[in-house]
Amino acid sequence: MIYLLWSVLNLAALIWFLFICFNVLKLIRQDMGLGAVIIFVISSLSFISSSVKNRKQDLPFGKVIGNEKVETFEIKDDLLYHIDLMYVMPDSVGKEIISTTVKYGIVIGHDWKPAFSQVTLKNGQLHYYASGMHEWKFLGLTLYTEDVEFKGKK
């Protein structure tokens, strides 16, 4: 629930910021003219463009999976925000199980960066350990970073 509230707060702050920007544009046009408005908008967009991009989360699997099966299961479940453990089940016993964590859902104002994940198969049961950094942001500025660990059995 806290993730949803934080996302709504970030979205409201962004809308308020845009409202302020439009009012500033009116003042710049009145005082300095249309050329100054154009320079201001282009400069602002160049600063904003890198923070608005949806960064694709790279998966460590590459082309090594071949005929092996990729499976996922949820290790963190919150209202409209989830973290899944994704792993490649090897086609033979003794091979390393490649894994990572991925996020999905509403992620406005916070971000998940996977650090380490390990999946092992013991007595027919899957044991996992995953860690990562959860960044809490306000209008793109990181306010707090927490280390998060997940471990358990499936």
N, C-alpha and C positions, 0 to 999 in steps of 0.2 A: 504494500500500500504506500509506503514511503517513497518508492520509486515513481509511482504514478503522481503523487502530490508534487514531488520535486520536478517532474517533467512539466506539469501544468504551470508551476511557478516560473520555470524557465520560458515557457511559451508566452505567458502573460508579460514577462519582462521584455521579451523580444518585440511583441506587438506595441508595447508602450514606447520602446526605443524607436521603432519605425515611425510612430506618431510624432515623436520629438524631432526626428530627422526631417520629416516633411515640413514641419513648422520652421525649422532652421533654414531649409531651402527657400522658403518664402522670404525670410529676412535677408538672406544672401542675395537673392535676385533683386530685392528692393534697393539694397545698399551698394552692391557691386556689379550687378548686371548678369545677363544670361551666360556669358563666358565663364564667370566665376562659378556658377552653378554646375556647368558641364565639367569643369576641372574637379570640383568637389565630388561629384557623383562618380566620375571615373576613378579618382583616387580612393574613395571609400570602397568601391567594388573590388579594386585590386587587393585591398587589405582583407576584405571579407571572403573572397573567393576560396582561399585555402581552408578556412574554417567551416565552410558550408558543405564541402565535398563529403560524400558518403564513402568513407574508406572501406574498401573490401577487406575482409578478414582473410588472410592467407592461411591455407590449410597445409600441413606438413606432408600430406600424402604423396603429392606429385604423381608420377607415372608408375610408382612401385606397386600399386595395388593389383593390377592385372585382373585375375578372376576372383580375387578375394572380396569378401562382403563387408561393406561399410555399415556400421550400426550406430545408433545413438540412443541415449536415454537421459532423462532430465535429472540434474543433480541440484538445481535451485529453481524453485517455483514461487513466484510472487505474482501479484495481480498485474497482468499484461507485461511482465518481464520474466524471462527464463534464461537459464544457462544449462546447456546440454553438454554431455561428454560424448564426443564422437570418436569412434575407434574402428580400426580395420581388423576384423577377425581373420587370423591367418589360416591358410588352407592346410597347414601341417603343424603338428605339435612341435614345440620347441622354438618356433619362430617368434621374434619380437612382435608385440602388439603395439602398433603405432596409434597414438591418440592425441587429441587436443580438446579444448573447450571452446564452445561457440555461444554467442548471445543472440537472442532474438526477442522481439516485442518492441515496446515503446522505450526508446533509449535517448530521449531528449534530456540533456543535462547530466548524463552519466555515461561512462564508457567502461568496457571490460577489456583488459589486456591479458591474455593467457600467458603464464610464465612457464609452467611445467605440468606435465601430466604423465601418469604411469598406470598402465592396466596390466594385471597379471591374472592368470588362470590357475587356481589352486583347487583341487578336488572338485572340478566341474563348476566352481563358483567364480564369478568375476570379482576381483578386488581392485579398487581404484583409489588413486590419490591424484588430486589436481590442485593447482594453486594459480593465483593470478592477482592482478591489481585492479581494484574497482575505483575509478576516478569519479569524483563528484565535481561537476562543473556548473558555473553560473555564467551564462552568455559566452560560453567558450573558454572561460578562464578556469583553470583547475583550482578548486578551493581545498580539496582534501583527497588524499589517496590512501586507501586501506588495502592491506594484504589480506587475501581471503584464501582459505584452504578448505577443500572438500575431501572426505575419505569415507569409504564404505564398501559395501558388497552389493552385488546384484544377483 
